[in-house]
Amino acid sequence: MESVFWWSIVVIVYVYAGYPLLLAAWARLTARTVRKADIGTARDWPALSILVAARNEAARLPARIANLLDLTYPGRREIIVISDGSTDDTVAAVSSFLSTTRASSRVRVIEIPAGGKPLALNAGAAAADGEILVFADARQQFAPDALVQLIANFDDPRVGGVTGELLLDCESAPSGNESSVADGVGVYWRYEKWLRRQESAVWSTLGATGAIYALRRSLWKPLPPDTLLDDVLAPMRAVLAGYRIVFEERALAFDRVSPNGAAESRRKTRTLAGNYQILAQEPRLLVPVLNPVWLQYVSHKFGRLLVPWALVGLFISTVVLAETSWVFASALAAQLGFYGLALAGAVMDARERHHSSGRAELPVALGKGMS
């Protein structure tokens, strides 16, 4: 049992502390720059196909499409809205934009039977004629220069995809209305983005932010219908093909985070399940000679899958060993205290949700953007 205890400690400490320290030193010593296009210089910019998968998004789409049309981009762009079995006025909400006369821009809508976001993206990618696919959701808004900041990175032939930065309201100055859940999400999301910056500097991130990322159309492969994390699977396939997925912190998307702990729990469960699924979809990720970012993937993504098991092993081993040494007894007391605080936080969140059940909730911000 002592070996279980110490190995559990090693796994947890390495994943959340050891690997970030290693990554920071690695990025500092061997940062690989990206050759970017000069945004201020006249040049030929690649044609874009912006894909927006939507189901029953009639209320949000007019503002979203207007935002995408207003973005600064010197090249040609098309916006393809894929209605995934919508039963509201999603198609009608797009119709007013179909005859847009804006230079170098057009809007299209595709209707498909309800099948989920992966099939909607497959349909949009099949219909696209742009050199670069840009993925966006109906919910967020992009900064005015988000497209040029994203696409400038594709001037480097080694770059296969670019992920932008999703800014949540809980990351801004405190307003006095934040919940403990929103505070926790803000801290976690800043930590994740820091990891992505370092991984991008070393070679490649291990996925993208689903709310704002771009991929060369030549690297797109149809997604399996049951895919949970399309914004991880599609970019990692590009990495396996030898390309980089880089993080562009100047390409900004904006969203709000829900203070609902239940929604955050569902997001984490979906992310965990999705990472297991990707191992089945692309087992090459675990083969060092086939995966150019094998060490990063095993340390970051696969390591996160091991941590829950390490926590179970740590707790069981400390229960068994608690009477043999003050070290194990202290470890057990610390774990009981930690889990007690977590339980108290869950109870408080449940009470907050009960008291606010009569008020409208903010939309869940991250969805698959934090995978």
N, C-alpha and C positions, 0 to 999 in steps of 0.2 A: 504493500500500500504506500510505502514511502516513495517508491519510484513513480507511482501514479501522481502523488502529491507534487513532486518536484517537476515532473514533465508537464503537468497542467500549468504550473506557475510559469515555466519556460514558454509555453505556447502563448499564454495570455500576455505576458510581458513583451515578448518579441513582436507580436502582431500590433499592439497598440503603442509601444515605446521603442523597442529595438529597431524595427523596420523603418519607422519615420526618421530615427537618428541616422541609420545607415543611408537612407534615401537622401537626406539633407546633405550629408558629406559627399555622396556620389554626385549629386547635381552640382554642388559647388566646385568639384574637381574636374568634372567632365561634361559640363553643360553643352548641349548641341544646339546651336542657333538655327533658326528657320530663315530661309531667304524669302523675304516678303516683297510684294510689289509696292512701289511708291504710290500711295493713294493720291498724292497731289499731281502726279504726272499723267499726261494724256497717253492712253494705251488701249489696246483691245482687251476688254474684260469678258470672261467666259459667260455664256448664257446660263441662266439659272432656272430651275424648276422648283418652286416652293410648294411642298406638300403639306396639306392640313387635313388630317383625318378627323372627321366629325360625326358624332351621333347626337341628334337632338340638341344642336347648338345654335338654333335660330336667333336666340337673344344676343349671343356674343359675336357672331360672325360679321355683321356689318362693320363694327368698330375694328375687328381684327383685320379684315381685308383692307379697310382704309389705312390702317397702320402699316401694313405690308406694302401698299402702293405708295405711301408717302416716304418710304425709306430712301435714303440717298444711295443710288447705284447707277454707275454710268453705262452698264451693259444691258442686254435684253433680259427680261425676266417674265416668267409666267407663274401664276398662282393657281394651283390645282386643288380644289376642295373635293374630298372624297366623302360622300355621304354614306355612312355605314349603316344602312337600314333605318335611317331616321324616320320617325313617325310624326315629327312636328313640321314646321315650315322652314327647315334648314335649306332646302333647294331654293325656295322662294326668297329667302334672305340673301342668297348669293346672286339671284337673277338680275338685280339692278346693276351689278358690276360687270355682267357678261359682255356688254357692249361698250366697255370703257374705251375712251379715246386717248388715254394717256400714252405718251410716246414710249415705245419699247416695252410696254406692259400689256398683259392680257390676263383675264380670269376665266377659268373653266371649272365646271362642276361635273363630277362623275357619281352616278348612283349605283350602288351595289347592294345585294342582300346583306342583312346583318351577319357578320362573320368575325368581327373583332378587328382591332387596330392592325395586327400584322397583315391580314388580307387586304385591308384598306390601303396600307402603304405599298403593298405589292401592286395593287391596281394603279395607284398613282405613279409609281416608278415605271411601270410598263407603258403608261401613256405619256410620260415626260419626254421632252426633246432637248432639255438643257444639258450642258456638259457637267454641271454640278447640281446635285440634289440638296435642297435645304429643307430641314424638317422643323416644323413649327406646330404648336397646339393652338386651339381656338381661344384659350384662356389668357395667355400672357400677352404682353406688349414688348416690342423691340425698341431699343434706342435708335435714334435717327441714322447713325452710321454703322449699325450692327452688321449689315450685309457686307459693306466694303471692308470692315475689320476682319470678318470671317474669311472672305474670299481672297484677300491679299496674301494669305498663307499658301494658297495653291500655286503661287509662282514657283514654289520649291517642288520639284518633281518627286521628292521623297515623301511628300505629304499626301496622304490618301483621304484624310478627313480632319475637320476642325470642330472642336466643341467650344461654344461660348460660355459666358458666365451668367448664371441665374442669380439675381439679387432678390432676396426675400425681404419683406417689410420688417421682419424681426431682426434683421442685421443692421437696420438704421438706428438713429438716435431713439432712446426709449420714449414712449408716449404715455406711459403710465397704465396702459391697458393690456400689457403682455401677460400671457399665462405662463406657468412653469413649463408646459409642453412647448410653447413657442420659443421660450428661452433655450430649452434643451435642443430643439431642432436647429436654432440659430448657431449654437456652439458646434454641434455635430457637422452642420453644413459648411461652416468655415474651415473646420478640420479636414473635411473631405476635399474641399477646393484647394487647400494647401497641398495635400497629397497629389492632387492632379497636376498642380504647377510643377512639383518636383519630378513626377513621373514623365511629364511632357518634356522637361529639360533633359532628362536622361535619354529618352527616346520617344516613348509614346504613353499616353494615358490608357487606362484599361476599360474604356467605354466612353460614353458621351452624356451630356445633359440633354435629355429627351426634348426639352423645351426649345433648345436652340443648338443645332449642329448641322454640319454640311458634310457631304461625302461625294467623291467622284462617282458619276453614274456608272462608269465602267467597272467599279468595284462592288456595285450592289448585286446581291444575290437574293432571290425570293425567300421570304421568311416562312418557316413552318407555321401553320395556322394557330398552333397553341403557344406560340412564343410569348413569354411573360416580360422579358427585358429586351425589346427590340433595339434600344439605344445602347446595349452592351454587345449583343450578338453581331449586329451589322458592323460596328467599328472593329470588333475583335477579328472578324473575318478579313478585314482590310489589313490588320496587323499581321495576321498569319500569312498574308500574301506578300509581306515584306515592306509595307508602307507604315508611315507614322500617323498617329492621331494626336494632334497637338491641341493644347489649351490656349485659347485666346481670351484673355481677361478683359480686353477692350470691346469685345462683342457682347453687349449686355441685353438681357431679357429681364423683365420685372414681373413679380407675382407676390401674392399674399400667402401666408401660412395659416392654417387652421389651428386654433388652440385645442382642438378635440383630440384627446389622447387615444381614443378608439381608432380614429382615422390614421393616426401615426403608427399605431400597432399593426393595422392592416397593411400599411405601406411596408413596414419592416418585414412582415411575414411574406409578402409578395416578393420582396427583394431577395430574401433568403431562399425561397422556393425557386426563383428565377435563376439564381446562381448555381443551384444544384442542376437545374434543367440544362443550362449552358454546357456543363461538363458532359452531359449525355449527347447534346447536339454537336459539340466540337471537342471530342476527347483529345485532339491534338494539342490543346492548350496545356496539357499536363506533360507533354513530351519536350524536354529541353531543346533538342536539335530542331524541332519544328516551330517552336514558339519563341520569337525573338525577345519577348519580355517575360520569359518563364519565371525568373526570380521575382519580378514584381508581381506577377499574377499569383504565384504560390503564396507569397508573403501577404498580399493585400486581399485578393478575392477568395482564394482557397483557405487562407488563414482565418478569414471571418467565418467560414463554415466549420472550422475546427473549434473555434472559441466556445460555442455553447456546450460541446461535448467536454471540453477542458473544464468548464465551470462545474458541470455535473461531477466529473472525476475529482475535482478539487474538493467539492463539498462532501462527497461520500468518503473520500480518504481522510479528511479532517475529522469527520464524525468517528470513524474507526480509530484514529490515532490520537484523539484529543486527550485521553487519559495517560498517554505515554510521555508527553513532553509539554512544557509550557509554550513552546513554539507552535505546536499543532492546536493547543487549546486557544491561544491568542488568534490564530488564523480562523478557527471556528467562530469565535466571538465576533471577529471583524465581519465575517460573511453574514452571520445572523443579523448584525447591525445594519449592514448594507441592504439585505433583502427586506428587513423591517422598514427601512426608510422608503424603499421602492414600493412596498405595499401601502404605506401611508400616503405616498404620492398618488398612487392609483385610486385610493379611496377619495382623496381630496378632488381629483380630477372628475371622478364619477359624480360627486356632489355638485361641482361647478356645472357639469353638463346638465344635471337635473334641474338646477336653478335657472339655467339659461335656455331650457328646452323650448320656451315660448318665443325666443328670439331667433332670428335667422342666423345661421352660421356662415362664417367666411368660407370660401371655397378652399378645398385642400390644394396646397400649392405645389407639392413636389411630384405627386403621382409617381411617374417612372423617372423623373429627372434626377433623383438621388440614388439611382441604382449603382 
